[in-house]
Amino acid sequence: MAFGQSASARSMLLSSLAVLILVAGCDAGGISIYWGQNGNEGTLAETCATGNYDFVNIAFLPTFGNGQTPMINLAGHCDPYSNGCTKVSPDIKSCQAKGIKVMLSIGGGAGSYYLTSAADARQVATYLWNNFLGGKSSSRPLGDAVLDGIDFDIEGGTNQHWDDLARYLSAYSNRGKKVYLTAAPQCPFPDAWVGGALKTGLFDYVWVQFYNNPPCQYSSGALSNLEDAWKQWTSDIPAAKIFLGLPAAADAAGSGFIPAGDLTSKVLPAIKGSAKYGAACCDAGAIAIYLGQNGNETTLAETCTTGNNDFVNIEGIDFGIKGGNKQLDDLERSLSAYTNRVEKYSTTSISNLKDAWKQWNPDIPPPRSFLVYLLHAKSRNGMKCFIPLLIPVQKFFHPGGATFCQPGGVMLCSKCMEYILFAIMGEPTLAVGSNAGGIAIYWGQNGNEGTLAETCATGNYDFVNLAFLATFGNGQTPMINLAGHCDPYSNGCTGLSSDIKSCQANGVKVILSIGGGAGSYSLTSTDDAIQVATYLWNSFLSGQSSSRPLGDAVLDGIDFDIEGGTNLHWDDLARHLSSYSNQGKKVYLTAAPQCPFPDAWIGGALETGLFDYVWVQFYNNPPCQYTSGSIGGLEAAWKQWTSDIPATKIFLGLPAAPDAAGSGFIPAADLTSNVLPAIKDSDKYGGVMLWSKYYDDQSGYSSAIKSDV
């Protein structure tokens, strides 16, 4: 793209998730437009009011990086030097209220921008976060409006460190509102400037510029060059959606304009067969039906198995004293009967879901919490898709004193799909309560603690950390150590695969813990971190390897129990592991730092904001642990951890028995009556972590505290 030109890009690709957001037919697509480089193109609000666009890229921030003072350039629209562009803020909010995503495009065809190092990329990411996204700054160029993301229109400078910038920006998604990343590469593959960054898999939308490049554009009725390039982009780039970038008029580019008749009759039919294109989760159109308001209608399972309905809205389920718990059980059984997998979540105090509620139902106070079911199903044409069910739960009080929750209906939520996904990302159900928590346990370091399957079958645990992968990094051959449970040297641990799957079927997340108190591990460089991340992905997560130590089971994530080596490059490892979440199943990241703040080993890594759960070890450290009825040290440390670490949830890490640690054991009665009441008010409270399953068996600690956690 260049200054002074109006450019647009048509969406040629929407995944099944986006289909549910747009509620469109199978050939649905959206239009993305660039705005800001011509003062005669109308205001931003007028642009959005046309109803033509799903995305608007504000063009451009053309000056940044290498120590330069960043500067936005919106041509004739406003003067940034006099803060004149802050007037765009109401327009941005107006666009977003219409469901349009507004992005800031950085770079452009003419500008002064490049990144000199990973540190430079971090500084630019920090500036973008504070000045255009969800951060804070006293001088925000576009006012207080919070943009939806950053578009990489990089056409100059160097091709270095754009991947670092993408990782740093993506990490901010863990702080609340998702930060969308988009890019506008040239159609020759791979792109000379951001080709490396696109390989990270962190980009949500990629609008490829199929113009000004004759070898890969449409020309005089000849479609083959464009079609070949399209196939390569859609097959080789791990983005959620690929858009066909085109000039909106013949004068908008030097070459590559496609007359509307040719586009609709020749080009679109040729590329819409792509597996990444369009509404892949429906047939020729979606059929929705309401169920639940007539006792003579069929059951939910019967309704779903008719093959006639794509979506079912379920009405009139009550919880608690009205017998709704039984109805909920029936609902879950019915859902399981016709879907491949049902994921249940409790999303309490999710701000963006509540904000969305206020838009949909301005006259009704938002519920205290939501239950969400994410259904993994197949449509009638056999395509995989995801269907969300959203249950808003509101507490009411009867005069007689009874308390119950009434959802006011279960909604198959299409327009709120994105909010649901962001709300549940990294947040499995712990319990349905405003201050409910879960229990995480470490298993693997004592052969007398029972099998993994038996551990999960107790029903006491929400997370099980397999301890430990104790040898890795610095060129060493990685080796798992599960004490008396199995012999990894003879591939004897592959038998755990069925146990892992059994745990996951029970809703328990199974995490591989790396490090531990005794091991040989360290990372010597960023490249070393990448190698370790690749090994973990291929050997324990969703990658492929001929020698997977735990068999073919796919673990849910990686736990950082780093207590030795050095404190270097754990942030790099976290970033590279996190980027794999864009290749399918989310990779959960957890950590077990010591309670003195900041942690000496992974304090820097925790600042990335990439960790979902942090179970802080409040033991073996007298200054910050519970001691003989004194809660002051623990409480002060808890407040610092929950306020200063950008993790989704913080857990109270404890020994499960007096013999499990040198100090810091809290009797169950003290925990439930003194400690938990003092810390559970925190929005980041996640529950309790215990070391370890063997000691829990001896003391029965988890059973004693479970109802209070």
Solvent accessible surface area in square Angstrom, and as a share of the most:
residue,aa,sasa,rsa
1,M,21,0.09
2,A,39,0.30
3,F,59,0.25
4,G,46,0.45
5,Q,68,0.30
6,S,50,0.32
7,A,6,0.05
8,S,18,0.11
9,A,1,0.01
10,R,96,0.35
11,S,3,0.02
12,M,8,0.03
13,L,0,0.00
14,L,6,0.03
15,S,34,0.22
16,S,12,0.08
17,L,50,0.25
18,A,6,0.05
19,V,3,0.02
20,L,2,0.01
21,I,47,0.24
22,L,70,0.35
23,V,81,0.47
24,A,28,0.22
25,G,30,0.29
26,C,33,0.20
27,D,91,0.47
28,A,16,0.13
29,G,41,0.39
30,G,5,0.05
31,I,39,0.20
32,S,0,0.00
33,I,17,0.09
34,Y,10,0.04
35,W,10,0.03
36,G,0,0.00
37,Q,11,0.05
38,N,56,0.29
39,G,40,0.39
40,N,144,0.74
41,E,52,0.23
42,G,29,0.28
43,T,63,0.36
44,L,1,0.01
45,A,29,0.22
46,E,102,0.46
47,T,15,0.08
48,C,1,0.01
49,A,66,0.51
50,T,75,0.44
51,G,64,0.62
52,N,86,0.44
53,Y,48,0.18
54,D,45,0.24
55,F,14,0.06
56,V,0,0.00
57,N,0,0.00
58,I,0,0.00
59,A,1,0.01
60,F,3,0.01
61,L,0,0.00
62,P,9,0.06
63,T,35,0.20
64,F,0,0.00
65,G,3,0.03
66,N,66,0.34
67,G,78,0.75
68,Q,56,0.25
69,T,108,0.63
70,P,30,0.19
71,M,53,0.24
72,I,3,0.02
73,N,60,0.31
74,L,1,0.01
75,A,48,0.37
76,G,63,0.61
77,H,29,0.13
78,C,17,0.10
79,D,70,0.36
80,P,26,0.17
81,Y,170,0.65
82,S,77,0.50
83,N,100,0.51
84,G,24,0.23
85,C,0,0.00
86,T,53,0.31
87,K,131,0.55
88,V,9,0.05
89,S,7,0.05
90,P,85,0.54
91,D,31,0.16
92,I,0,0.00
93,K,92,0.39
94,S,37,0.24
95,C,0,0.00
96,Q,45,0.20
97,A,76,0.59
98,K,112,0.48
99,G,62,0.60
100,I,11,0.05
101,K,26,0.11
102,V,0,0.00
103,M,1,0.00
104,L,0,0.00
105,S,0,0.00
106,I,0,0.00
107,G,0,0.00
108,G,1,0.01
109,G,39,0.38
110,A,53,0.41
111,G,51,0.49
112,S,55,0.35
113,Y,10,0.04
114,Y,76,0.29
115,L,3,0.02
116,T,69,0.40
117,S,40,0.26
118,A,41,0.32
119,A,63,0.49
120,D,12,0.06
121,A,0,0.00
122,R,113,0.41
123,Q,121,0.54
124,V,9,0.05
125,A,1,0.01
126,T,54,0.31
127,Y,48,0.18
128,L,0,0.00
129,W,26,0.09
130,N,42,0.21
131,N,13,0.06
132,F,1,0.01
133,L,3,0.01
134,G,36,0.34
135,G,10,0.09
136,K,175,0.74
137,S,41,0.27
138,S,125,0.81
139,S,74,0.48
140,R,30,0.11
141,P,28,0.18
142,L,3,0.02
143,G,13,0.13
144,D,96,0.49
145,A,3,0.02
146,V,53,0.30
147,L,3,0.01
148,D,12,0.06
149,G,0,0.00
150,I,0,0.00
151,D,0,0.00
152,F,0,0.00
153,D,0,0.00
154,I,4,0.02
155,E,41,0.19
156,G,17,0.17
157,G,45,0.43
158,T,54,0.31
159,N,84,0.43
160,Q,98,0.44
161,H,50,0.22
162,W,2,0.01
163,D,42,0.22
164,D,28,0.14
165,L,0,0.00
166,A,0,0.00
167,R,32,0.12
168,Y,28,0.11
169,L,0,0.00
170,S,26,0.17
171,A,7,0.06
172,Y,25,0.10
173,S,31,0.20
174,N,49,0.25
175,R,122,0.44
176,G,41,0.39
177,K,84,0.36
178,K,44,0.19
179,V,7,0.04
180,Y,14,0.05
181,L,1,0.00
182,T,0,0.00
183,A,0,0.00
184,A,2,0.01
185,P,2,0.01
186,Q,40,0.18
187,C,0,0.00
188,P,57,0.36
189,F,60,0.25
190,P,82,0.51
191,D,7,0.04
192,A,74,0.58
193,W,76,0.27
194,V,1,0.00
195,G,6,0.06
196,G,49,0.47
197,A,4,0.03
198,L,2,0.01
199,K,139,0.59
200,T,13,0.08
201,G,2,0.02
202,L,14,0.07
203,F,5,0.02
204,D,21,0.11
205,Y,18,0.07
206,V,0,0.00
207,W,1,0.00
208,V,0,0.00
209,Q,3,0.01
210,F,0,0.00
211,Y,8,0.03
212,N,72,0.37
213,N,24,0.12
214,P,83,0.52
215,P,101,0.63
216,C,7,0.04
217,Q,8,0.04
218,Y,8,0.03
219,S,51,0.33
220,S,120,0.77
221,G,37,0.36
222,A,55,0.43
223,L,36,0.18
224,S,68,0.44
225,N,69,0.35
226,L,0,0.00
227,E,44,0.20
228,D,92,0.48
229,A,11,0.09
230,W,3,0.01
231,K,116,0.49
232,Q,78,0.35
233,W,1,0.00
234,T,11,0.07
235,S,83,0.53
236,D,74,0.38
237,I,7,0.04
238,P,44,0.28
239,A,7,0.06
240,A,48,0.37
241,K,15,0.07
242,I,0,0.00
243,F,0,0.00
244,L,0,0.00
245,G,2,0.02
246,L,13,0.06
247,P,6,0.04
248,A,59,0.46
249,A,49,0.38
250,A,63,0.49
251,D,138,0.71
252,A,13,0.10
253,A,12,0.09
254,G,75,0.72
255,S,41,0.26
256,G,7,0.06
257,F,78,0.32
258,I,8,0.04
259,P,64,0.40
260,A,76,0.59
261,G,48,0.46
262,D,36,0.19
263,L,10,0.05
264,T,84,0.49
265,S,73,0.47
266,K,96,0.41
267,V,0,0.00
268,L,29,0.14
269,P,80,0.51
270,A,34,0.27
271,I,3,0.01
272,K,59,0.25
273,G,74,0.71
274,S,26,0.17
275,A,91,0.70
276,K,56,0.24
277,Y,17,0.07
278,G,1,0.01
279,A,2,0.01
280,A,23,0.18
281,C,5,0.03
282,C,0,0.00
283,D,35,0.18
284,A,106,0.82
285,G,29,0.28
286,A,41,0.32
287,I,88,0.44
288,A,61,0.47
289,I,68,0.35
290,Y,141,0.53
291,L,18,0.09
292,G,39,0.37
293,Q,125,0.56
294,N,86,0.44
295,G,85,0.81
296,N,145,0.74
297,E,67,0.30
298,T,76,0.44
299,T,78,0.46
300,L,18,0.09
301,A,27,0.21
302,E,89,0.40
303,T,10,0.06
304,C,19,0.11
305,T,94,0.54
306,T,74,0.43
307,G,28,0.27
308,N,96,0.49
309,N,28,0.15
310,D,22,0.11
311,F,14,0.06
312,V,12,0.07
313,N,19,0.10
314,I,12,0.06
315,E,64,0.29
316,G,47,0.45
317,I,11,0.06
318,D,29,0.15
319,F,14,0.06
320,G,31,0.30
321,I,99,0.51
322,K,108,0.46
323,G,38,0.36
324,G,0,0.00
325,N,89,0.46
326,K,137,0.58
327,Q,79,0.35
328,L,16,0.08
329,D,69,0.36
330,D,53,0.27
331,L,8,0.04
332,E,47,0.21
333,R,146,0.53
334,S,20,0.13
335,L,1,0.00
336,S,68,0.44
337,A,73,0.57
338,Y,61,0.23
339,T,15,0.09
340,N,102,0.52
341,R,126,0.46
342,V,40,0.23
343,E,44,0.20
344,K,64,0.27
345,Y,13,0.05
346,S,7,0.04
347,T,0,0.00
348,T,22,0.13
349,S,64,0.41
350,I,25,0.13
351,S,76,0.49
352,N,25,0.13
353,L,0,0.00
354,K,45,0.19
355,D,73,0.38
356,A,0,0.00
357,W,21,0.08
358,K,107,0.45
359,Q,112,0.50
360,W,54,0.19
361,N,40,0.20
362,P,105,0.66
363,D,135,0.70
364,I,95,0.48
365,P,100,0.63
366,P,40,0.25
367,P,6,0.03
368,R,103,0.37
369,S,9,0.06
370,F,1,0.00
371,L,1,0.01
372,V,0,0.00
373,Y,1,0.00
374,L,15,0.08
375,L,1,0.00
376,H,28,0.12
377,A,7,0.06
378,K,114,0.48
379,S,18,0.12
380,R,113,0.41
381,N,79,0.40
382,G,45,0.43
383,M,80,0.36
384,K,152,0.64
385,C,5,0.03
386,F,66,0.27
387,I,14,0.07
388,P,0,0.00
389,L,4,0.02
390,L,0,0.00
391,I,0,0.00
392,P,5,0.03
393,V,5,0.03
394,Q,48,0.21
395,K,72,0.31
396,F,94,0.39
397,F,151,0.63
398,H,75,0.33
399,P,143,0.90
400,G,77,0.74
401,G,58,0.56
402,A,42,0.33
403,T,61,0.36
404,F,15,0.06
405,C,28,0.16
406,Q,65,0.29
407,P,7,0.04
408,G,67,0.64
409,G,8,0.07
410,V,2,0.01
411,M,67,0.30
412,L,22,0.11
413,C,10,0.06
414,S,25,0.16
415,K,124,0.53
416,C,0,0.00
417,M,0,0.00
418,E,29,0.13
419,Y,55,0.21
420,I,0,0.00
421,L,26,0.13
422,F,48,0.20
423,A,5,0.04
424,I,7,0.04
425,M,106,0.47
426,G,1,0.01
427,E,14,0.06
428,P,13,0.08
429,T,43,0.25
430,L,30,0.15
431,A,43,0.34
432,V,73,0.42
433,G,20,0.19
434,S,61,0.39
435,N,73,0.38
436,A,28,0.22
437,G,10,0.10
438,G,3,0.03
439,I,2,0.01
440,A,0,0.00
441,I,0,0.00
442,Y,5,0.02
443,W,2,0.01
444,G,0,0.00
445,Q,66,0.29
446,N,43,0.22
447,G,41,0.39
448,N,123,0.63
449,E,1,0.01
450,G,28,0.27
451,T,64,0.37
452,L,0,0.00
453,A,28,0.22
454,E,100,0.45
455,T,0,0.00
456,C,4,0.02
457,A,75,0.58
458,T,68,0.39
459,G,47,0.46
460,N,21,0.11
461,Y,12,0.05
462,D,31,0.16
463,F,1,0.00
464,V,0,0.00
465,N,0,0.00
466,L,0,0.00
467,A,0,0.00
468,F,20,0.08
469,L,0,0.00
470,A,12,0.09
471,T,36,0.21
472,F,1,0.00
473,G,4,0.04
474,N,88,0.45
475,G,78,0.75
476,Q,59,0.26
477,T,107,0.62
478,P,32,0.20
479,M,55,0.24
480,I,4,0.02
481,N,74,0.38
482,L,1,0.00
483,A,47,0.36
484,G,63,0.61
485,H,45,0.20
486,C,25,0.15
487,D,68,0.35
488,P,27,0.17
489,Y,172,0.66
490,S,77,0.50
491,N,101,0.52
492,G,39,0.38
493,C,0,0.00
494,T,52,0.30
495,G,57,0.55
496,L,20,0.10
497,S,13,0.08
498,S,75,0.48
499,D,25,0.13
500,I,0,0.00
501,K,94,0.40
502,S,44,0.28
503,C,0,0.00
504,Q,49,0.22
505,A,90,0.69
506,N,91,0.47
507,G,58,0.56
508,V,9,0.05
509,K,33,0.14
510,V,0,0.00
511,I,0,0.00
512,L,0,0.00
513,S,0,0.00
514,I,0,0.00
515,G,0,0.00
516,G,0,0.00
517,G,64,0.61
518,A,90,0.70
519,G,50,0.48
520,S,54,0.35
521,Y,16,0.06
522,S,22,0.14
523,L,3,0.02
524,T,80,0.46
525,S,42,0.27
526,T,57,0.33
527,D,93,0.48
528,D,11,0.06
529,A,0,0.00
530,I,65,0.33
531,Q,121,0.54
532,V,9,0.05
533,A,1,0.01
534,T,53,0.31
535,Y,55,0.21
536,L,0,0.00
537,W,24,0.08
538,N,44,0.23
539,S,5,0.03
540,F,2,0.01
541,L,3,0.01
542,S,39,0.25
543,G,9,0.09
544,Q,154,0.68
545,S,44,0.28
546,S,125,0.81
547,S,77,0.50
548,R,31,0.11
549,P,28,0.18
550,L,3,0.02
551,G,15,0.14
552,D,96,0.50
553,A,3,0.02
554,V,49,0.28
555,L,3,0.01
556,D,10,0.05
557,G,0,0.00
558,I,0,0.00
559,D,0,0.00
560,F,0,0.00
561,D,7,0.03
562,I,3,0.01
563,E,57,0.25
564,G,17,0.16
565,G,49,0.47
566,T,58,0.34
567,N,89,0.46
568,L,104,0.52
569,H,47,0.21
570,W,2,0.01
571,D,32,0.17
572,D,23,0.12
573,L,0,0.00
574,A,0,0.00
575,R,16,0.06
576,H,22,0.10
577,L,0,0.00
578,S,26,0.17
579,S,14,0.09
580,Y,33,0.12
581,S,30,0.19
582,N,64,0.33
583,Q,96,0.43
584,G,58,0.56
585,K,81,0.34
586,K,40,0.17
587,V,6,0.04
588,Y,14,0.05
589,L,1,0.01
590,T,0,0.00
591,A,0,0.00
592,A,2,0.01
593,P,2,0.01
594,Q,42,0.19
595,C,1,0.00
596,P,60,0.38
597,F,60,0.25
598,P,89,0.56
599,D,7,0.04
600,A,75,0.58
601,W,78,0.27
602,I,1,0.01
603,G,8,0.08
604,G,48,0.46
605,A,3,0.02
606,L,1,0.01
607,E,113,0.51
608,T,18,0.11
609,G,0,0.00
610,L,12,0.06
611,F,2,0.01
612,D,4,0.02
613,Y,1,0.00
614,V,0,0.00
615,W,0,0.00
616,V,0,0.00
617,Q,15,0.07
618,F,0,0.00
619,Y,14,0.05
620,N,76,0.39
621,N,25,0.13
622,P,88,0.56
623,P,112,0.70
624,C,8,0.05
625,Q,11,0.05
626,Y,9,0.04
627,T,69,0.40
628,S,116,0.75
629,G,52,0.50
630,S,63,0.41
631,I,41,0.21
632,G,45,0.43
633,G,30,0.29
634,L,0,0.00
635,E,45,0.20
636,A,65,0.51
637,A,12,0.09
638,W,6,0.02
639,K,121,0.51
640,Q,77,0.34
641,W,0,0.00
642,T,16,0.09
643,S,83,0.54
644,D,74,0.38
645,I,6,0.03
646,P,26,0.17
647,A,5,0.04
648,T,38,0.22
649,K,29,0.12
650,I,0,0.00
651,F,0,0.00
652,L,0,0.00
653,G,0,0.00
654,L,0,0.00
655,P,0,0.00
656,A,0,0.00
657,A,8,0.06
658,P,84,0.53
659,D,121,0.63
660,A,13,0.10
661,A,20,0.16
662,G,76,0.73
663,S,41,0.27
664,G,8,0.08
665,F,53,0.22
666,I,0,0.00
667,P,61,0.39
668,A,27,0.21
669,A,71,0.55
670,D,41,0.21
671,L,0,0.00
672,T,33,0.19
673,S,74,0.48
674,N,72,0.37
675,V,0,0.00
676,L,3,0.01
677,P,75,0.47
678,A,40,0.31
679,I,2,0.01
680,K,32,0.13
681,D,128,0.66
682,S,33,0.21
683,D,116,0.60
684,K,51,0.22
685,Y,7,0.03
686,G,0,0.00
687,G,0,0.00
688,V,0,0.00
689,M,1,0.00
690,L,0,0.00
691,W,55,0.19
692,S,6,0.04
693,K,10,0.04
694,Y,53,0.20
695,Y,56,0.21
696,D,5,0.03
697,D,69,0.36
698,Q,112,0.50
699,S,54,0.35
700,G,32,0.31
701,Y,7,0.03
702,S,1,0.01
703,S,77,0.50
704,A,59,0.45
705,I,0,0.00
706,K,86,0.37
707,S,108,0.70
708,D,62,0.32
709,V,9,0.05
